[in-house]
Amino acid sequence: MTLFTVDPATVTPAPFTNGDWSLTLLRCLASPSTEELPEARLCGFLFLAPDRLRLYLDTEEAPPG
């Protein structure tokens, strides 16, 4: 396999897409970078459309299910 070295300073970055924004949001909600954990926790998500994302959140006080 041929290895090509690339200088990152010379590469034009690709534009951010809706998928990139969705992934960024999910990563921030799944593992926030704060020391205190938020009250609402991410349980799941569902892509409804290219620009729509349904989030499922819960809290410790929520009843099971």
N, C-alpha and C positions, 0 to 999 in steps of 0.2 A: 504494500500500500504506500503510495506516495504521500509525503507529509509536506504541506504548504504552510509556511509561516506568514502570518498576516499582522501588519501593524494596525491595531485598533484605532489609532488616531487618524488613519487614512480612509477608514470605512465610513460611509454614510449610513447612519442608523435607519432602520425601517420605521415607518409611522406606526403609532400605537393603534391597535384595532379594538373593536368592542370586546373581543375575546380576551385581549390583554388586560383591558380595564376590569373585566369580570374576574379574571384570575387574581389580579392585584387585590380587589375587594375581598374575595374569598380567603386569600392568604392572610390579610389583615384581621379578618373576623375569626379565622380558625386559630391563629396563634398571634395575638396582639403583642406588641413589643413593649408593653407597659409592665411594671412590676405588679400592679394590682389587676387581678382578673376582672373583666366586666361582668355585670350581673346577668346579662343575656348571653347565652352560649349558642353557637351555630350548631344545629342538629343536622341540617341538610339544605339542599338547594335544588332548583329545577330551572333549566333554561326554557323559557316560554317562547322567545323569539330572539332574533339577533340582538335586539336592544332591550330585552326584558328578562329579568332574573327574579324568581321567587325565592325568598330566604325563609327557612324554618328555624326559629329561635326558641329557646326555652330558658327557664331560670331554675334555681335550686328549689324554689317554693312551688313550682308547677307540679300538679298531680301527674303520676306516671301515665304514659300513653298520650 
